[in-house]
Amino acid sequence: MTLSRRDLLGAAACAAAVVSTTSIAQVAAPRPPQRPRPIGLKPMTGDAKPITADERKARLAKLQDLLQEKKYAGLLVESGSTLEYFTGIHWWTSERVTAAIIPARGQVIVVTPFFESPSIREMLQVPGEIRPWQEDENPFELIAKSVSEPPGDDPLAVDSNVRFFIVDAVTKAGRRPTVPGGALVRACRMVKSPAEIALMQVANNITIAAIRHVHANIQLGMQTADVARLVSETTAALGGISDFSLSLLNEASAFPHGSKVVQTVREGSVILIDSGCSVHGYQSDISRTWVFGQPSARQREVWDTVKRGQELALETAKLGTPTGNIDKAVRSFYESRGWSRNYALPGLSHRTGHGIGMDGHENPYLVRNDTTPLAVGMCFSDEPGLYIPGEFGIRLEDCWYMTEQGPKLFTALARSIDDPV
């Protein structure tokens, strides 16, 4: 399976700190949890409707218009979210290549191993032809041959997520030049449809409900992995596919994406939960931070400052405004309160947010050099944080989407450090 950023971070930090349900079979069995699995929780996905074949056909039509406008022969995509976005095929990357050529005119061509073709055929939701290759055959020659129909000199656009060895081999097997195709994909995927937003709403509903359950069930003495496991299990019980469950306790909360040091819940512990799930392929991403016991004056002050940054991000979000201006506004406010400049510590060391949809991180980004103008249907996280090495960190995160009237939250902002969910 393809790994998300949190999967990779979990592998780099430690399996005990970050639990990913997509890779659970690959890690050692965890020690028994301190508390039983969540009970009495019911799935929240009953009304979630997957993306229809008609919507995928409309996406292809838009892409093909762009390909014709640019005079490109087609777009090459391989397994991953872009392939699923356009065709409905949910597949993983491996050394056995599954890829699609979306021509400027005509039906999609899917190249896949012969023994996988029945599964691929089941998932394909748009008109298309499946061209299988046997284990002893060269898939790149088959891709190159497929691109050459019809013949011509128009270049082949390549999605940004296609691995280099595929591009290199296809280029050598054929005679058609390749060009970057990321901008074409972004033009289709950045603006979400009502159906996409509805699925993201369900995913966010599940994640905030899971964090609320965890907040009510944290116990003294629980360790990092216990908390992360509780988040994952609760998310699954509520019907979401748990993509990541990041649990940061005490001093480790100053590490935005985790520490290898195992931490334990104690009186006065800062607890930072960053979690998300997917529903029919669409993501959520929510963070909450609170204190186990009575917050100190310092913890309360930092929490309130982060919360104000979240609010300021939404106040800055107006149609046509460059997304980078949101990051600039939040950063300027924090710096005016004495925090470090230019992504330094102590302070806000990462961007204010990111686009989100089928991938947890998508274009555009709430980082100060991104000039993409805000448009209706764009979806983002709003996640400023403040991190004090050796002490603690605070991050609050909710997702939102742009409307004609301004930004609209999927989940309400946290009220206070005493009432964070």
C-alpha positions, 0 to 999 in steps of 0.5 A, a space after each residue: 500500500 502507499 504510505 501516508 506521511 503519518 505512516 512514514 513518521 511513525 516508522 521513523 519515530 517508533 511504532 509505539 508512538 504512532 499507530 497506523 491501521 494500514 500498516 498494522 500487520 507490519 509491526 510487532 503486536 502491541 502489548 495489551 492495552 490498559 483499558 478495553 476496546 471501545 464499546 457502545 459506539 456505532 458507525 457514523 457512515 450510514 448516510 455516506 454516499 460514494 462518488 458516482 460514476 457520472 461524477 468521475 466521467 465529468 472529471 475525465 471530461 474536464 481533464 481531456 478539455 485541458 489536455 486538448 487545450 495544451 495539445 498534450 497526447 494524454 496524461 499518465 497516472 499510476 496507482 494512487 489517489 489520482 488514479 482513483 479520482 479519475 477512474 475509481 480504481 483503488 490500488 497500491 504501488 508496487 514493483 508490478 506497475 498498474 497505470 492508466 493513460 488518459 488520452 486527450 480524446 477517447 477512453 481510458 487505457 489501464 495497463 495492469 498485471 494479467 492476474 490483477 486484471 479481474 480486480 481492476 475491472 471490478 473497480 473501473 467506473 468509467 469507460 475504458 480498456 484494460 490491457 494486461 501484461 504477463 509476469 515475463 513481459 515489459 509493462 513499459 513497452 505496453 504503456 508506450 505503445 498505448 500512448 502512441 495511439 494515435 501517432 503524433 508528436 504531442 507530448 505525454 503529460 505525467 502526474 506528479 506522483 508517477 515514480 521516476 523509474 516508470 517515466 524513465 522506462 516509458 520514455 525509453 520504450 517510446 519516442 514521445 516526449 514527456 512533460 509535467 502534468 501536476 498542474 492539470 491534476 491540481 486544476 481538477 482536484 483543488 476544487 471539491 464538489 458537493 459530493 466530495 465535501 459531504 464525504 469529508 464532513 462525515 470523516 471529520 464528524 467521525 474524527 471529532 467524535 473519536 477524539 471526544 471519546 478519547 478525551 473522556 477516557 484518558 487515564 493516569 499512567 497510560 502511555 503514548 501507544 495506549 492513547 494512540 491505540 484508543 484513538 485508532 480503535 475508536 475511529 474504527 468503531 465509528 466507521 472510519 478507516 483510521 489513517 493515522 493516530 498521533 499521540 504526543 504527551 508531555 515534552 514530546 508535544 513540542 515535536 510536531 510529528 512525534 518523539 521516540 521517547 515513550 511518555 506517560 500520562 501524569 498530573 499536568 501532562 499536555 496531551 496532543 492528539 492529531 488524528 484523521 480517517 477516510 470515508 470512501 477515500 476522503 480524509 479528515 485531519 483534526 488536532 486537539 490539545 489539553 492538559 490532564 489535570 489543572 493547566 498551568 498559567 503558562 499552558 493556558 496562555 499558550 493555548 489561548 494564543 494558538 486558538 487566536 491564531 486559528 481564528 485569525 486564519 479564518 478571518 483572513 480567508 477571503 475569496 481571491 486572497 492568496 493562500 499564503 496570506 493566511 500563513 503570513 497573518 497568523 505568523 505576524 500575530 505570533 511574532 507580535 506576541 514575542 514568538 520566534 520569526 521565520 519558522 524558528 523555535 520556540 514558535 510556529 515551525 510549520 505552515 498554518 495548514 494544507 489542502 486536503 481531500 483524497 490525500 491528507 496533504 494536497 495543494 494548495 498550502 497555507 504557507 507564506 510563499 503560496 500565491 494560489 487565490 482562494 476559490 469556492 470549493 477549496 478545502 484546508 486544514 487550519 492548524 497553527 501551533 506553538 512549540 517550546 522545546 524541552 517543555 511542551 507544544 500546543 496545536 489545534 486543528 480543524 478543517 474548513 472549505 471555502 464558500 461564496 460567503 467565506 470559510 465554513 468549518 467542518 468541525 467547531 473550533 475548540 472552546 478552551 483548554 478546559 473544554 477542548 472537544 
